[in-house]
Amino acid sequence: MEQIIFFVVALLAITSGFYFVFAKNPLYSILSLIITFFSIAALYILLNAQFLGIVQIIVYAGAIMVLFLYILMMLNLNKEDESKKQNLSKFIGVFTAGILLVGILGAFKGLNQTTFGTGADSSVGLTKNLGKLLFNEYVLPFELASILILAGIVGAVLIGKKDL
C-alpha cells in the first residue's frame, strides 16, 4: 500500500512540476508549484522524515508561495507583456536547461548502485532525535544561528522604520 501511495504522490509531483513549467498563466503556474511542494512534503513523510515534510509545508508551500503570489499580484502581468520577450532570452533559457540536463545525466552516469541501502532506519527523520542532536551536540552553532537571525530581524525593523 505504501508503494502505491508513493507512486501516486510522485506522479502528482512530476505532473504538477511539468504544468508549472509549461503553464501560460503565471497564477496557474504558481498554484501548480504549491501542489508540487505539498507532494514533495508527502514524499518526505513517506520516507519517515516528518520534520522535513512539515518544514516543506510551512516554509515553501506557506511562506514563499504567499510571497510569490503577492509579487505576482503587484506586478500585474498582462498577455501583451508576454509577446515582448526577446528571442535572445528564450535562447538563453533553453541553453541553460540543456546544460542542466547534461549535468543531471552526468550525475546519473556516475552513480554507484551499491551505495544505497535497502532498508530505512525508522528513527532517522523523527523530530525527537533531531532535537536531541541540536540541543546536545550542536547547541553552540544552533544558538549562534538564532542570534544571527535575531540580528537580521532587528536590522530589518530599523531599516524599515520611518524616522520620527
DSSP file (Angstrom, degrees, kcal/mol; ACC not computed):
  #  RESIDUE AA STRUCTURE BP1 BP2  ACC     N-H-->O    O-->H-N    N-H-->O    O-->H-N    TCO  KAPPA ALPHA  PHI   PSI    X-CA   Y-CA   Z-CA
    1    1 A M     >        0   0    0      0, 0.0     4,-2.2     0, 0.0     5,-0.2   0.000 360.0 360.0 360.0 -40.7    0.0    0.0    0.0
    2    2 A E  H  >  +     0   0    0      1,-0.2     4,-2.2     2,-0.2     5,-0.1   0.862 360.0  52.9 -64.2 -34.6    2.8    2.4    0.9
    3    3 A Q  H  > S+     0   0    0      2,-0.2     4,-2.3     1,-0.2    -1,-0.2   0.871 107.5  50.9 -69.3 -36.1    4.4    1.8   -2.5
    4    4 A I  H  > S+     0   0    0      2,-0.2     4,-2.3     1,-0.2    -2,-0.2   0.923 110.9  48.6 -65.7 -44.3    1.2    2.7   -4.3
    5    5 A I  H  X S+     0   0    0     -4,-2.2     4,-2.7     1,-0.2     5,-0.3   0.906 110.1  53.1 -61.2 -41.5    0.9    5.9   -2.4
    6    6 A F  H  X S+     0   0    0     -4,-2.2     4,-2.6     1,-0.2    -2,-0.2   0.937 110.5  45.5 -59.6 -47.5    4.5    6.7   -3.2
    7    7 A F  H  X S+     0   0    0     -4,-2.3     4,-2.3     2,-0.2    -1,-0.2   0.875 113.4  49.7 -67.5 -36.2    4.0    6.3   -6.9
    8    8 A V  H  X S+     0   0    0     -4,-2.3     4,-2.1     2,-0.2    -1,-0.2   0.934 114.6  44.0 -66.1 -45.4    0.7    8.3   -6.9
    9    9 A V  H  X S+     0   0    0     -4,-2.7     4,-2.4     2,-0.2    -2,-0.2   0.887 114.0  50.5 -68.0 -38.5    2.3   11.2   -5.0
   10   10 A A  H  X S+     0   0    0     -4,-2.6     4,-2.4    -5,-0.3    -1,-0.2   0.904 110.6  49.2 -65.3 -40.9    5.4   11.1   -7.1
   11   11 A L  H  X S+     0   0    0     -4,-2.3     4,-2.6     2,-0.2     5,-0.2   0.889 110.9  50.6 -64.7 -38.5    3.3   11.1  -10.3
   12   12 A L  H  X S+     0   0    0     -4,-2.1     4,-2.6     2,-0.2     5,-0.2   0.910 110.7  49.1 -63.8 -42.2    1.4   14.1   -8.9
   13   13 A A  H  X S+     0   0    0     -4,-2.4     4,-1.8     2,-0.2    -2,-0.2   0.918 114.1  44.8 -63.9 -43.4    4.6   15.9   -8.1
   14   14 A I  H  X S+     0   0    0     -4,-2.4     4,-2.3     2,-0.2    -2,-0.2   0.915 114.6  48.6 -67.8 -42.6    6.0   15.3  -11.6
   15   15 A T  H  X S+     0   0    0     -4,-2.6     4,-2.3     1,-0.2    -2,-0.2   0.934 114.1  44.5 -64.5 -46.7    2.8   16.3  -13.4
   16   16 A S  H  X S+     0   0    0     -4,-2.6     4,-1.9     1,-0.2    -1,-0.2   0.824 111.3  55.5 -70.0 -28.3    2.3   19.5  -11.4
   17   17 A G  H  X S+     0   0    0     -4,-1.8     4,-1.5    -5,-0.2    -2,-0.2   0.911 109.3  46.0 -66.4 -42.3    6.0   20.3  -11.9
   18   18 A F  H  X S+     0   0    0     -4,-2.3     4,-2.3     1,-0.2    -2,-0.2   0.898 111.6  52.0 -66.2 -39.1    5.6   20.0  -15.7
   19   19 A Y  H  X S+     0   0    0     -4,-2.3     4,-1.3     1,-0.2    -1,-0.2   0.869 105.3  56.7 -65.0 -34.2    2.5   22.1  -15.5
   20   20 A F  H  < S+     0   0    0     -4,-1.9    -1,-0.2     1,-0.2    -2,-0.2   0.904 111.5  42.7 -60.1 -40.8    4.4   24.7  -13.6
   21   21 A V  H  < S+     0   0    0     -4,-1.5    -2,-0.2     1,-0.2    -1,-0.2   0.894 122.5  36.0 -73.7 -39.9    6.9   25.0  -16.4
   22   22 A F  H  < S+     0   0    0     -4,-2.3    -1,-0.2    -5,-0.1    -2,-0.2   0.389  84.3 119.0-101.8   3.9    4.5   24.9  -19.3
   23   23 A A     <  -     0   0    0     -4,-1.3     6,-0.0    -5,-0.2    -4,-0.0  -0.460  50.5-153.7 -71.5 140.3    1.5   26.9  -18.0
   24   24 A K  S    S+     0   0    0     -2,-0.1    -1,-0.1     1,-0.1     3,-0.0   0.846  79.9  67.0 -80.5 -36.2    0.7   30.0  -19.9
   25   25 A N  S  > S-     0   0    0      1,-0.1     4,-1.8     2,-0.0     5,-0.1  -0.759  73.6-148.8 -89.3 124.7   -1.0   31.8  -16.9
   26   26 A P  H  > S+     0   0    0      0, 0.0     4,-2.1     0, 0.0     5,-0.2   0.811  96.6  57.5 -64.2 -28.7    1.5   32.7  -14.2
   27   27 A L  H  > S+     0   0    0      2,-0.2     4,-2.2     1,-0.2     5,-0.2   0.933 108.3  45.2 -66.7 -45.1   -1.2   32.3  -11.5
   28   28 A Y  H  > S+     0   0    0      1,-0.2     4,-2.1     2,-0.2    -1,-0.2   0.848 110.7  56.2 -65.1 -33.2   -1.9   28.7  -12.5
   29   29 A S  H  X S+     0   0    0     -4,-1.8     4,-1.5     2,-0.2    -2,-0.2   0.924 108.7  45.2 -63.5 -45.2    1.8   28.1  -12.7
   30   30 A I  H  X S+     0   0    0     -4,-2.1     4,-1.7     2,-0.2    -2,-0.2   0.886 111.4  52.8 -68.3 -38.5    2.3   29.2   -9.1
   31   31 A L  H  X S+     0   0    0     -4,-2.2     4,-1.6     1,-0.2    -1,-0.2   0.876 108.6  50.3 -65.0 -36.4   -0.7   27.2   -7.9
   32   32 A S  H  X S+     0   0    0     -4,-2.1     4,-2.0     1,-0.2    -1,-0.2   0.827 106.4  55.9 -70.3 -29.3    0.8   24.1   -9.5
   33   33 A L  H  X S+     0   0    0     -4,-1.5     4,-2.4     2,-0.2    -2,-0.2   0.858 104.0  53.9 -68.0 -34.1    4.1   24.8   -7.8
   34   34 A I  H  X S+     0   0    0     -4,-1.7     4,-2.2     2,-0.2    -2,-0.2   0.913 108.2  49.5 -63.5 -41.9    2.2   24.8   -4.4
   35   35 A I  H  X S+     0   0    0     -4,-1.6     4,-2.2     1,-0.2    -2,-0.2   0.891 109.6  52.4 -62.8 -38.9    0.8   21.3   -5.3
   36   36 A T  H  X S+     0   0    0     -4,-2.0     4,-2.4     2,-0.2    -2,-0.2   0.918 108.5  49.9 -62.6 -43.7    4.3   20.2   -6.2
   37   37 A F  H  X S+     0   0    0     -4,-2.4     4,-2.1     1,-0.2    -2,-0.2   0.895 110.9  49.0 -63.7 -40.3    5.6   21.4   -2.8
   38   38 A F  H  X S+     0   0    0     -4,-2.2     4,-2.0     2,-0.2    -1,-0.2   0.881 110.7  51.4 -66.0 -36.7    2.8   19.6   -1.0
   39   39 A S  H  X S+     0   0    0     -4,-2.2     4,-2.0     2,-0.2    -2,-0.2   0.902 109.2  49.6 -66.2 -40.4    3.6   16.4   -3.0
   40   40 A I  H  X S+     0   0    0     -4,-2.4     4,-2.2     2,-0.2    -1,-0.2   0.885 109.0  53.0 -65.5 -37.6    7.3   16.7   -2.0
   41   41 A A  H  X S+     0   0    0     -4,-2.1     4,-2.1     2,-0.2    -2,-0.2   0.894 107.9  51.1 -63.3 -39.1    6.3   17.1    1.6
   42   42 A A  H  X S+     0   0    0     -4,-2.0     4,-2.2     2,-0.2    -2,-0.2   0.882 108.4  51.9 -65.1 -37.2    4.2   13.9    1.3
   43   43 A L  H  X S+     0   0    0     -4,-2.0     4,-1.5     2,-0.2    -2,-0.2   0.899 108.2  51.5 -65.2 -39.7    7.2   12.1   -0.1
   44   44 A Y  H  <>S+     0   0    0     -4,-2.2     5,-2.5     1,-0.2    -2,-0.2   0.916 110.2  48.7 -60.8 -42.7    9.3   13.3    2.8
   45   45 A I  H ><5S+     0   0    0     -4,-2.1     3,-1.5     1,-0.2    -2,-0.2   0.882 108.6  53.2 -67.0 -37.4    6.7   12.0    5.2
   46   46 A L  H 3<5S+     0   0    0     -4,-2.2    -1,-0.2     1,-0.3    -2,-0.2   0.806 105.7  54.9 -65.6 -27.9    6.6    8.6    3.4
   47   47 A L  T 3<5S-     0   0    0     -4,-1.5    -1,-0.3    -5,-0.1    -2,-0.2   0.284 122.6-109.0 -86.9  11.1   10.4    8.4    3.8
   48   48 A N  T < 5S+     0   0    0     -3,-1.5    77,-0.9     1,-0.1     2,-0.4   0.818  83.4 125.9  65.5  34.3   10.0    8.9    7.5
   49   49 A A     >< +     0   0    0     -5,-2.5     4,-2.0     1,-0.2     5,-0.1  -0.657  24.6 162.3-116.3  72.3   11.4   12.4    7.6
   50   50 A Q  H  > S+     0   0    0     -2,-0.4     4,-2.5     1,-0.2     5,-0.2   0.868  70.0  55.6 -63.4 -38.5    8.5   14.1    9.3
   51   51 A F  H  > S+     0   0    0     74,-1.3     4,-2.5     1,-0.2    -1,-0.2   0.933 109.1  46.6 -62.0 -45.7   10.4   17.2   10.3
   52   52 A L  H  > S+     0   0    0     73,-0.2     4,-2.4     1,-0.2    -1,-0.2   0.879 111.3  53.1 -64.0 -37.0   11.5   17.9    6.7
   53   53 A G  H  X S+     0   0    0     -4,-2.0     4,-1.8     2,-0.2    -2,-0.2   0.920 111.5  44.3 -63.6 -44.1    7.9   17.3    5.5
   54   54 A I  H  X S+     0   0    0     -4,-2.5     4,-2.8     2,-0.2     5,-0.2   0.904 113.9  49.8 -68.7 -40.7    6.4   19.8    8.0
   55   55 A V  H  X>S+     0   0    0     -4,-2.5     4,-2.8    -5,-0.2     5,-0.7   0.887 108.0  55.1 -64.5 -37.3    9.2   22.4    7.2
   56   56 A Q  I  X>S+     0   0    0     -4,-2.4     5,-2.0    -5,-0.2     4,-0.8   0.912 112.6  42.8 -60.0 -42.8    8.5   21.9    3.5
   57   57 A I  I  <>S+     0   0    0     -4,-1.8     5,-1.2     3,-0.2    -2,-0.2   0.942 119.7  41.3 -70.0 -47.0    4.8   22.7    4.0
   58   58 A I  I  <>S+     0   0    0     -4,-2.8     5,-1.9     3,-0.2    -2,-0.2   0.952 125.9  30.0 -68.2 -49.8    5.4   25.7    6.4
   59   59 A V  I  <>S+     0   0    0     -4,-2.8     5,-2.5    -5,-0.2     6,-0.2   0.969 131.7  25.1 -79.2 -54.5    8.3   27.3    4.7
   60   60 A Y  I  <XS+     0   0    0     -4,-0.8     5,-1.7    -5,-0.7    -3,-0.2   0.982 129.8  34.4 -80.4 -57.5    7.9   26.6    1.0
   61   61 A A  I   <S+     0   0    0     -5,-2.0    -3,-0.2     3,-0.2    -4,-0.2   0.806 131.0  34.1 -70.0 -27.1    4.2   26.0    0.4
   62   62 A G  I  ><S+     0   0    0     -5,-1.2     4,-1.5    -6,-0.3    -3,-0.2   0.932 128.0  18.8 -88.6 -74.6    3.3   28.5    3.1
   63   63 A A  I  ><S+     0   0    0     -5,-1.9     4,-2.0     2,-0.2    -3,-0.2   0.934 126.0  42.8 -72.7 -49.8    5.6   31.5    3.3
   64   64 A I  I  ><S+     0   0    0     -5,-2.5     4,-2.4     1,-0.2    -1,-0.2   0.901 115.1  49.0 -69.2 -39.4    7.5   31.5    0.0
   65   65 A M  H  ><S+     0   0    0     -5,-1.7     4,-2.5    -6,-0.2    -1,-0.2   0.856 109.0  53.1 -70.9 -31.9    4.5   30.8   -2.2
   66   66 A V  H  X S+     0   0    0     -4,-1.5     4,-2.3     2,-0.2    -1,-0.2   0.907 109.7  50.1 -63.9 -39.8    2.4   33.5   -0.5
   67   67 A L  H  X S+     0   0    0     -4,-2.0     4,-2.5     2,-0.2    -2,-0.2   0.918 110.0  49.8 -62.4 -43.7    5.3   35.8   -1.3
   68   68 A F  H  X S+     0   0    0     -4,-2.4     4,-2.5     1,-0.2    -2,-0.2   0.922 111.7  48.2 -61.1 -44.4    5.3   34.7   -4.9
   69   69 A L  H  X S+     0   0    0     -4,-2.5     4,-2.2     2,-0.2    -1,-0.2   0.896 111.2  50.8 -63.9 -39.1    1.5   35.2   -5.2
   70   70 A Y  H  X S+     0   0    0     -4,-2.3     4,-2.1     2,-0.2    -2,-0.2   0.929 111.8  46.8 -63.8 -45.1    1.9   38.7   -3.6
   71   71 A I  H  X S+     0   0    0     -4,-2.5     4,-2.2     1,-0.2    -2,-0.2   0.898 110.5  53.4 -64.6 -39.3    4.6   39.7   -6.1
   72   72 A L  H  X>S+     0   0    0     -4,-2.5     4,-1.5     1,-0.2     5,-0.5   0.899 110.0  47.2 -62.2 -40.3    2.6   38.3   -9.0
   73   73 A M  H  <5S+     0   0    0     -4,-2.2    -1,-0.2     1,-0.2    -2,-0.2   0.861 112.3  50.3 -69.3 -33.9   -0.4   40.5   -7.9
   74   74 A M  H  <5S+     0   0    0     -4,-2.1    -2,-0.2     1,-0.2    -1,-0.2   0.849 109.0  51.0 -72.2 -33.1    1.8   43.5   -7.5
   75   75 A L  H  <5S-     0   0    0     -4,-2.2    -1,-0.2    -5,-0.1    -2,-0.2   0.833  88.7-155.2 -73.8 -32.0    3.4   43.1  -11.0
   76   76 A N  T  <5 -     0   0    0     -4,-1.5     2,-0.2    -5,-0.2    -3,-0.1   0.968  14.9-157.7  54.9  61.3    0.0   42.8  -12.7
   77   77 A L      < -     0   0    0     -5,-0.5     2,-0.3     2,-0.0    -1,-0.1  -0.460   8.3-163.9 -71.9 138.9    1.3   40.9  -15.7
   78   78 A N    >>  -     0   0    0     -2,-0.2     3,-0.7     1,-0.1     4,-0.6  -0.765  32.8-113.1-117.4 165.4   -0.7   41.0  -18.9
   79   79 A K  H 3> S+     0   0    0     -2,-0.3     4,-0.8     1,-0.2     3,-0.5   0.768 114.5  65.3 -69.1 -24.2   -0.7   38.8  -22.0
   80   80 A E  H 34 S+     0   0    0      1,-0.2     4,-0.4     2,-0.2     3,-0.3   0.819  96.3  57.0 -66.5 -29.0    0.6   41.8  -24.0
   81   81 A D  H X4 S+     0   0    0     -3,-0.7     3,-0.8     1,-0.2    -1,-0.2   0.780  96.3  64.1 -72.0 -26.6    3.8   41.7  -22.0
   82   82 A E  H >< S+     0   0    0     -4,-0.6     3,-1.1    -3,-0.5    -1,-0.2   0.853  97.5  54.4 -67.5 -34.6    4.5   38.1  -23.0
   83   83 A S  T 3< S+     0   0    0     -4,-0.8    -1,-0.2    -3,-0.3    -2,-0.2   0.655  96.4  67.9 -75.8 -13.0    4.9   38.9  -26.7
   84   84 A K  T <  S+     0   0    0     -3,-0.8    -1,-0.2    -4,-0.4    -2,-0.2   0.514  71.3 116.3 -84.7  -4.3    7.6   41.5  -25.9
   85   85 A K    <   -     0   0    0     -3,-1.1     2,-0.1    -4,-0.2    -3,-0.0  -0.419  66.9-123.8 -66.6 137.7   10.1   38.9  -24.7
   86   86 A Q     >  -     0   0    0     -2,-0.1     4,-1.3     1,-0.1     3,-0.2  -0.438  10.4-123.2 -82.1 156.8   13.1   38.8  -26.9
   87   87 A N  H  > S+     0   0    0      1,-0.2     4,-2.4     2,-0.2     5,-0.2   0.785 108.4  64.6 -68.4 -26.7   14.3   35.7  -28.7
   88   88 A L  H  > S+     0   0    0      1,-0.2     4,-2.4     2,-0.2    -1,-0.2   0.915 101.8  47.7 -63.8 -42.5   17.7   36.0  -27.0
   89   89 A S  H  > S+     0   0    0      1,-0.2     4,-1.9     2,-0.2    -1,-0.2   0.866 111.7  50.7 -68.0 -34.1   16.3   35.5  -23.5
   90   90 A K  H  X S+     0   0    0     -4,-1.3     4,-2.1     2,-0.2    -2,-0.2   0.905 110.8  49.3 -67.0 -40.3   14.3   32.5  -24.8
   91   91 A F  H  X S+     0   0    0     -4,-2.4     4,-2.6     1,-0.2    -2,-0.2   0.902 109.4  51.5 -64.4 -41.1   17.5   31.0  -26.3
   92   92 A I  H  X S+     0   0    0     -4,-2.4     4,-2.5     1,-0.2    -1,-0.2   0.896 109.5  50.9 -63.6 -39.4   19.4   31.6  -23.1
   93   93 A G  H  X S+     0   0    0     -4,-1.9     4,-2.1     2,-0.2    -2,-0.2   0.912 112.4  45.0 -64.3 -42.8   16.7   29.8  -21.1
   94   94 A V  H  X S+     0   0    0     -4,-2.1     4,-2.0     2,-0.2    -2,-0.2   0.898 113.6  50.7 -67.6 -39.8   16.8   26.8  -23.5
   95   95 A F  H  X S+     0   0    0     -4,-2.6     4,-2.1     2,-0.2    -2,-0.2   0.911 110.8  48.4 -64.5 -42.7   20.6   26.7  -23.4
   96   96 A T  H  X S+     0   0    0     -4,-2.5     4,-2.3     1,-0.2    -1,-0.2   0.896 110.3  51.5 -65.2 -40.4   20.7   26.8  -19.6
   97   97 A A  H  X S+     0   0    0     -4,-2.1     4,-2.2     1,-0.2    -1,-0.2   0.876 108.8  52.2 -64.3 -36.2   18.1   24.0  -19.4
   98   98 A G  H  X S+     0   0    0     -4,-2.0     4,-2.3     2,-0.2    -2,-0.2   0.908 108.6  49.4 -65.1 -42.0   20.3   21.9  -21.8
   99   99 A I  H  X S+     0   0    0     -4,-2.1     4,-2.1     1,-0.2    -2,-0.2   0.906 110.8  50.7 -63.5 -40.9   23.3   22.4  -19.6
  100  100 A L  H  X S+     0   0    0     -4,-2.3     4,-2.4     2,-0.2    -2,-0.2   0.901 109.4  51.1 -62.2 -41.2   21.3   21.4  -16.6
  101  101 A L  H  X S+     0   0    0     -4,-2.2     4,-2.5     1,-0.2    -2,-0.2   0.908 109.3  49.9 -63.1 -42.6   20.1   18.2  -18.4
  102  102 A V  H  X S+     0   0    0     -4,-2.3     4,-2.2     1,-0.2    -1,-0.2   0.900 111.2  50.0 -62.9 -40.3   23.7   17.3  -19.3
  103  103 A G  H  X S+     0   0    0     -4,-2.1     4,-2.0     2,-0.2    -2,-0.2   0.902 111.1  48.2 -64.5 -41.8   24.8   17.8  -15.7
  104  104 A I  H  X S+     0   0    0     -4,-2.4     4,-2.3     2,-0.2    -2,-0.2   0.915 111.7  49.5 -66.0 -42.4   22.0   15.6  -14.4
  105  105 A L  H  X S+     0   0    0     -4,-2.5     4,-1.9     1,-0.2    -2,-0.2   0.893 110.5  50.9 -63.7 -38.7   22.7   12.9  -16.9
  106  106 A G  H  X S+     0   0    0     -4,-2.2     4,-1.4     2,-0.2    -1,-0.2   0.870 109.4  50.9 -64.9 -36.3   26.4   13.0  -16.0
  107  107 A A  H  < S+     0   0    0     -4,-2.0     4,-0.4     1,-0.2    -2,-0.2   0.898 110.5  48.6 -67.7 -39.9   25.4   12.7  -12.3
  108  108 A F  H >< S+     0   0    0     -4,-2.3     3,-0.8     1,-0.2    -2,-0.2   0.851 107.9  55.2 -67.6 -33.4   23.3    9.6  -13.0
  109  109 A K  H 3< S+     0   0    0     -4,-1.9    -1,-0.2     1,-0.2    -2,-0.2   0.856 107.7  49.8 -67.3 -33.6   26.1    8.0  -15.0
  110  110 A G  T 3< S+     0   0    0     -4,-1.4    -1,-0.2    -5,-0.1    -2,-0.2   0.479  84.9 116.5 -85.2  -2.1   28.4    8.3  -12.1
  111  111 A L    <   -     0   0    0     -3,-0.8     2,-0.6    -4,-0.4    -3,-0.0  -0.401  56.1-146.8 -68.9 142.1   26.0    6.8   -9.6
  112  112 A N    >   -     0   0    0      1,-0.1     3,-1.5    -2,-0.1     4,-0.3  -0.954   2.1-153.0-109.0 119.2   27.1    3.5   -8.0
  113  113 A Q  G >  S+     0   0    0     -2,-0.6     3,-0.7     1,-0.3    -1,-0.1   0.701  89.1  64.8 -67.8 -19.7   24.1    1.3   -7.3
  114  114 A T  G 3  S+     0   0    0      1,-0.2    -1,-0.3    -3,-0.0    -3,-0.0   0.575  85.5  73.5 -81.9  -6.9   25.7   -0.5   -4.4
  115  115 A T  G <  S+     0   0    0     -3,-1.5     2,-0.4     2,-0.1    -1,-0.2   0.703  80.4  83.9 -79.9 -17.4   25.9    2.7   -2.2
  116  116 A F  S <  S-     0   0    0     -3,-0.7     2,-0.1    -4,-0.3     0, 0.0  -0.695  75.0-134.2 -91.3 135.9   22.2    2.7   -1.5
  117  117 A G        -     0   0    0     -2,-0.4    -2,-0.1     1,-0.1    -1,-0.0  -0.392   6.7-136.1 -80.5 163.2   20.9    0.6    1.4
  118  118 A T  S    S+     0   0    0     -2,-0.1     2,-0.3     2,-0.0    -1,-0.1   0.808  82.1  49.2 -90.3 -31.8   17.8   -1.5    1.0
  119  119 A G  S    S-     0   0    0      0, 0.0     2,-0.4     0, 0.0    -2,-0.1  -0.750  74.2-130.8-111.5 157.5   16.1   -0.7    4.3
  120  120 A A        -     0   0    0     -2,-0.3     2,-0.4    -3,-0.0   -72,-0.0  -0.844  22.6-119.1-106.0 141.8   15.3    2.6    6.0
  121  121 A D    >   -     0   0    0     -2,-0.4     3,-1.2     1,-0.1     4,-0.4  -0.655  18.9-145.1 -76.8 128.9   16.1    3.3    9.7
  122  122 A S  T 3  S+     0   0    0     -2,-0.4    -1,-0.1     1,-0.2     3,-0.0   0.590  93.9  49.3 -75.5  -8.7   12.8    4.0   11.4
  123  123 A S  T 3  S+     0   0    0      1,-0.1     3,-0.4     2,-0.1    -1,-0.2   0.280  82.9  94.0-111.8  11.3   14.3    6.7   13.7
  124  124 A V  S <  S+     0   0    0     -3,-1.2    -2,-0.1     1,-0.2    -1,-0.1   0.944  89.7  35.0 -72.9 -47.6   16.2    8.8   11.3
  125  125 A G  S    S+     0   0    0    -77,-0.9   -74,-1.3    -4,-0.4   -75,-0.2   0.298  84.6 124.1 -95.0  11.5   13.6   11.5   10.5
  126  126 A L     >  -     0   0    0     -3,-0.4     4,-1.8   -76,-0.1     3,-0.2  -0.464  60.6-137.2 -76.4 142.6   12.0   11.9   13.8
  127  127 A T  H  > S+     0   0    0      1,-0.2     4,-2.7     2,-0.2     5,-0.2   0.776 101.6  63.8 -69.2 -25.9   11.9   15.4   15.4
  128  128 A K  H  > S+     0   0    0      2,-0.2     4,-2.1     1,-0.2    -1,-0.2   0.937 106.6  42.5 -62.2 -46.3   12.8   13.9   18.8
  129  129 A N  H  > S+     0   0    0      2,-0.2     4,-2.1     1,-0.2    -2,-0.2   0.878 114.2  51.5 -68.1 -38.1   16.2   12.6   17.5
  130  130 A L  H  X S+     0   0    0     -4,-1.8     4,-2.6     2,-0.2    -2,-0.2   0.903 110.1  49.9 -65.2 -40.2   16.8   15.9   15.7
  131  131 A G  H  X S+     0   0    0     -4,-2.7     4,-2.6     2,-0.2    -2,-0.2   0.905 109.9  50.1 -64.1 -42.3   16.1   17.9   18.8
  132  132 A K  H  X S+     0   0    0     -4,-2.1     4,-1.0     1,-0.2     5,-0.5   0.909 113.1  46.8 -62.0 -41.0   18.4   15.8   20.9
  133  133 A L  H  X>S+     0   0    0     -4,-2.1     5,-1.8     2,-0.2     4,-1.0   0.914 114.4  46.6 -67.4 -42.4   21.1   16.2   18.3
  134  134 A L  H  <5S+     0   0    0     -4,-2.6     8,-0.3     1,-0.2    -2,-0.2   0.902 118.5  39.6 -67.1 -40.9   20.6   20.0   18.1
  135  135 A F  H  <5S+     0   0    0     -4,-2.6    -1,-0.2    -5,-0.2    -2,-0.2   0.468 124.6  35.5 -94.4  -0.7   20.5   20.7   21.8
  136  136 A N  H  <5S+     0   0    0     -4,-1.0     3,-0.4    -3,-0.3    -3,-0.2   0.753 130.7  16.2-109.2 -62.6   23.2   18.3   22.9
  137  137 A E  T  <5S+     0   0    0     -4,-1.0     3,-0.2    -5,-0.5    -3,-0.2   0.834 135.2  33.7 -85.8 -33.6   26.0   18.2   20.3
  138  138 A Y  S  ><S+     0   0    0     -5,-1.8     4,-1.8     1,-0.2    -1,-0.2  -0.114  75.7 121.5-116.4  36.3   25.3   21.3   18.2
  139  139 A V  H  > S+     0   0    0     -3,-0.4     4,-2.4     2,-0.2     5,-0.2   0.889  74.2  51.6 -68.9 -39.2   23.9   23.7   20.8
  140  140 A L  H  > S+     0   0    0     -3,-0.2     4,-2.4     2,-0.2     5,-0.2   0.953 112.8  42.5 -67.0 -49.7   26.5   26.4   20.3
  141  141 A P  H  > S+     0   0    0      0, 0.0     4,-2.2     0, 0.0    -1,-0.2   0.876 114.4  53.9 -62.3 -33.9   26.1   26.6   16.5
  142  142 A F  H  X S+     0   0    0     -4,-1.8     4,-1.8    -8,-0.3    -2,-0.2   0.924 111.5  43.6 -64.9 -44.2   22.3   26.5   16.9
  143  143 A E  H  X S+     0   0    0     -4,-2.4     4,-2.1     2,-0.2    -1,-0.2   0.873 112.1  53.0 -69.7 -37.2   22.3   29.4   19.4
  144  144 A L  H  X S+     0   0    0     -4,-2.4     4,-2.1     1,-0.2    -1,-0.2   0.889 108.6  50.8 -64.1 -38.3   24.7   31.4   17.2
  145  145 A A  H  X S+     0   0    0     -4,-2.2     4,-2.3     2,-0.2    -1,-0.2   0.889 109.2  50.9 -65.6 -38.1   22.4   30.9   14.3
  146  146 A S  H  X S+     0   0    0     -4,-1.8     4,-2.3     2,-0.2    -2,-0.2   0.880 110.0  49.6 -67.9 -36.0   19.5   32.1   16.3
  147  147 A I  H  X S+     0   0    0     -4,-2.1     4,-2.4     2,-0.2    -2,-0.2   0.891 110.4  51.1 -67.1 -38.5   21.4   35.2   17.4
  148  148 A L  H  X S+     0   0    0     -4,-2.1     4,-1.9     2,-0.2    -2,-0.2   0.905 110.8  47.7 -64.3 -41.6   22.3   35.9   13.8
  149  149 A I  H  X S+     0   0    0     -4,-2.3     4,-2.2     2,-0.2    -2,-0.2   0.906 111.1  51.5 -65.5 -40.9   18.7   35.6   12.7
  150  150 A L  H  X S+     0   0    0     -4,-2.3     4,-2.5     1,-0.2    -2,-0.2   0.901 108.8  50.8 -62.1 -40.9   17.6   37.9   15.6
  151  151 A A  H  X S+     0   0    0     -4,-2.4     4,-2.4     1,-0.2    -1,-0.2   0.886 109.6  51.0 -64.2 -37.8   20.2   40.5   14.5
  152  152 A G  H  X S+     0   0    0     -4,-1.9     4,-2.2     2,-0.2    -2,-0.2   0.891 110.3  48.7 -65.6 -39.2   18.8   40.3   10.9
  153  153 A I  H  X S+     0   0    0     -4,-2.2     4,-2.2     2,-0.2    -2,-0.2   0.925 112.4  47.7 -66.5 -44.5   15.3   40.9   12.2
  154  154 A V  H  X S+     0   0    0     -4,-2.5     4,-2.4     1,-0.2    -2,-0.2   0.911 112.3  50.6 -62.8 -41.8   16.3   43.9   14.3
  155  155 A G  H  X S+     0   0    0     -4,-2.4     4,-2.3     1,-0.2    -1,-0.2   0.893 109.7  49.7 -62.9 -40.0   18.3   45.3   11.3
  156  156 A A  H  X S+     0   0    0     -4,-2.2     4,-2.2     2,-0.2    -1,-0.2   0.880 111.3  49.3 -67.1 -37.1   15.3   44.9    9.0
  157  157 A V  H  X S+     0   0    0     -4,-2.2     4,-1.3     2,-0.2    -2,-0.2   0.920 112.5  47.6 -66.8 -42.8   13.0   46.6   11.5
  158  158 A L  H  < S+     0   0    0     -4,-2.4    -2,-0.2     1,-0.2    -1,-0.2   0.877 113.7  47.0 -67.2 -37.0   15.4   49.5   12.0
  159  159 A I  H  < S+     0   0    0     -4,-2.3    -1,-0.2     1,-0.2    -2,-0.2   0.893 116.1  44.7 -70.4 -38.6   15.9   49.9    8.2
  160  160 A G  H  < S+     0   0    0     -4,-2.2    -1,-0.2    -5,-0.2    -2,-0.2   0.627  91.0 104.4 -81.5 -12.5   12.2   49.8    7.5
  161  161 A K  S  < S-     0   0    0     -4,-1.3     2,-0.2    -5,-0.1     3,-0.0  -0.462  72.6-123.3 -73.1 137.1   11.2   52.1   10.4
  162  162 A K        -     0   0    0     -2,-0.2     2,-0.3     1,-0.1    -1,-0.1  -0.531  27.3-109.2 -76.4 145.3   10.3   55.7    9.5
  163  163 A D              0   0    0     -2,-0.2    -1,-0.1     1,-0.1     0, 0.0  -0.563 360.0 360.0 -73.4 135.8   12.2   58.5   11.0
  164  164 A L              0   0    0     -2,-0.3    -1,-0.1    -3,-0.0    -2,-0.0   0.455 360.0 360.0 -90.1 360.0   10.1   60.4   13.6
